């Protein structure tokens, strides 16, 4: 199955990549092959017989893993739904009719393989005391955080500097950042709401105070009383720490959302119409 996934990823990469070599019959139509990915996969096999203390072992894994990961991942940005992903590619290669919807699970498997090859090279260099599992786990977490946190935030910040035509206008960013919708204080003088910055600040202060008080109450309950089931309380107190926030948010929406189980039951049993209170200030709090 792993081999099938890797071959599938290489096939998709070969079909959708368009920037490494030129088609000899038409220089305005660049085509790309998957040979860099294939080489990055095959070259590490030549150093498997070397001891881990050999510098060639670690350097080969680092180079091939990093090159293969960057090459495979970059192809998702090079070609998109509307052709080339960047304007300079249009100037270099000319317009293209090729489109890319997605790379599939095969390419995902290839990226994961290159990432773990790279982390194995780091472990061979002595990172994390040479522990390959821990080094790979940390690398996996770093990649996930980069993809799902830093990349979206970076895209938002870049879009904030651009106008409707894609030009970078710093004055437009300043206009957005000092907008009354962010810093407005209309809630003190009218029926309008205050800016989102003040709402976020108030939310942060209230959440911090309430969670501190709740944590103190649990700590006193476990350490200063003779209650039973202290082990259950300790376990329950760890759940918010180890549970991803989106899981808790999704569970609350499924229970108390407008079409949630609780609201549907209240409407059926007592005729209470569903509302969107969960998505407001009190619901988030």
N, C-alpha and C positions, 0 to 999 in steps of 0.2 A: 504493500500500500504506500509506503514511504517512497519507493522508487517511482511508482505511478504518479504520485503527487509532484515529485521533483521533475519528472519528464513532462508532465502537464504544464508545470510552471515555465520550463524552458521553452516549450512549444508556444505558449502564450506570449512570452517575452520576444521570441523570434518573430511572431506575427505582428506585434504592436509597436516594437521599437523601431525608431526611424532616424537615428542620429550618428552612427559610428562609421559607416562606410558608404561610399558612393556607388550608385548603380552605373555601370559603364555605358549602358545604352541611353541613359537619360540623366544628365548631371543635375537637372532641376528636380529630380525625384529621388531623394536619399533613401536608402534602405539600410536596415541594421540587422545584424545577425547576433546570435546569443553566444558567440564564442568567448567573450570575456567572462561570462557567467560559468560556462563549461570549464574553462581553464582554472578559474578560481575554485571550482569544486574538485578538479582532478589533481592539481598541483599539491594540495596538502597530503594526498595519498603517498607521495614520494618521500615524506619525512616521518611517516608513522613508525618506521623502524629505528629512527634516531632516538637517543635518550632525551628525556625532558630537560636535562641540564645543558644540552647542546643549544647554543643560541640560534642556530638555523631553524630548529623546530619551532620556537616561539615566534621568531620573526616571520617565518612563512605563514603560520596560522594567522598572525595579526594582519599581514599584508593581504592575503587572499580573503580572509573573512571581512575585513573592512572594505576592500575593493568590491567584492561581490555584493555586499549589503548596500553600499552607496549606489552602485550601478543599477541594481534591481529596483531599489526604492525610487531612484531619480526618474525612472521611466514613467512612473505614475504622474509626474509633474510635467514631463516633456510633451506628452501627447494627451489631449483631453477630448471632451465632447465636441468642441468647436475647432479642432485642429491643433496646431502648435500651442503649447502652454505659455510661451514667452514670445514677445515681439521680435527679439533678435534672431530667433530661430527662423522666422519667416524671411528675414533679410538674408540669412546665410543659406538656407535650403530652398526658399521659395514656398509658395502655398502648397498645401497637401490636402488631399481628399480623405486621408486616413483619419479614423476616429477611434477613440478608446473609451469604452464604458467601464471596464473593470478588469483586473488582472487575474482574479480567481484565487481559489484555495491553493493551487499549485505554486503560484508565485509567493503566497503567504508562507507556505512551507519552506520555500527556497530562502526567503528573507530570514526566517527563524533559524534555519541551518547555518547561514553565514554569520548570524549574530552569535550563535553558540561556538562556532569555530573561532571567532574573534575573542570571546571571553575565555575560551580554553587557552588561547595564546597568552592572554593576560595572566591567567593562573600559572602558566609555565614560566612567565617572567617573575613570579613571586608575589603577584597581587593576592590579597586576602590569604596570605600564608600558603599560597598554592592550592587552595581548595577550589576545585573546578565547579562543584555544585553551587557553593555560595556565590562564587564569581558569576556563574551563569544566571543565578536567580537575581542578583543585583542588576546585571545587564538587562535582563528581561523587564524588571521594574522600571529601570531608567528609560528604556524604549517606550514602554506603555505611558509613562508620565509625559514624555516628550510629545508623543503622538496625540494624546487625549487632553493634555493641559497646555503645554507651552505652544504647540502648533496652533490650536484654535485661538488662544489669546494673542499670539503674534499676528495671525491673520486679521483679527479684529483691530489691532493697533495699526496695521498697515492700511486697512480700509478706511480708518479714521483720518488718515493723511491724504486720501485720494478724493477727487471730485467725481462727478458722474461719468466723465470721459476717461478716468483712470490716471489723470495727471496728479502729481504730488503738490498739494497746496497746504503749506504749514499754517497759514492764516485760517483756513477752513477748520483745522484741528483745534486751534485756539477758540474759534467761534463755537465749536461743539462743546469744548470742555468748560466754557464759562456760561453755557446756556442756562436760562432760568429754569428749564425743566430739570436741571441737576442741582442748582444752588438756590432756587427760589424759596421764599418764605411767605408765600401767599396764604398759607394755612392760618397765619396769625391775624390776618386782616380781612379775609374773605372766606367763602366756602370752598375755594380751590385747595388743592393739596400742595404740600411742600415738595421741594425737589427730592430726587431719588437719593442724593448724597446724605441729606438729613434723615430720611427714612432708613437708610442703611446704617447710619451711625446709631440711631435709636434702637434699631433691631439688634445690632451688635452688643450694645450696652445691656439691654434687657436679657438677651440670651446668655451673655457672660455671667450676669448676676444670678439668674435662675439656675443655670447649670452648676455654678459654684455652690449655691445653697443646697441644691439637690445632692450633689456629691458629698458635701459635708454631712448632710442628714444620713446618707447611706453609711458613711464612715463611722459616725457616732453610733448608728444602729448596730453595726457589726462589732465594734470594739468596746462599747460601753454598756451593752445590754447582754442579757442571757437568753436572747431569743433563739429559737430553734431554726433550722434550715439556713444557717449562716453560709454554708457552702453554696446553696442556691443563689443567695444574694450576691456573693462574690462572683459567681459565674454570670449572673444576669448583668452585673455592672460592667463586665468586659464586652458584652455583646455590641454596645454602640461603638466601641473602639475597633473591633475586628470586622464589623459588618460594613460593607461599602455604603456610603450615604445614598446612592441612587436606589439601592435595594429598599431602604427604609422609606424613601420618598415614593417609590412605586407602590409599596404596600399601603401607605396612607392614602394614596390616590385611589387604589382599588377598593379600599374600605370606605373612605369618607368623601371621595370625589362626587361630582354631580351625578354620575352613573355608578357610584360605588355601591357595595352590598348594603352598608348600613343605611344610606339615604334611600335606596330602593325599598328596603324593609320599612323605614319610617313612613314613607309615602303610602305604601300598601296597607300598613297596619293603622296608622293614625292620621293619614291624609296630610302629612307635613310635606310641602313641596320641596324638592331638592334645591340647594343653593350652592354658590361658589365660595363659601366662607373659607374653605381649605386653601384657596389660592390667594387669600388676602393677608393682611398683616397678622391677624390673630391666628390664622391657620398655620402660617410659616413659623410663628413664635411657638 
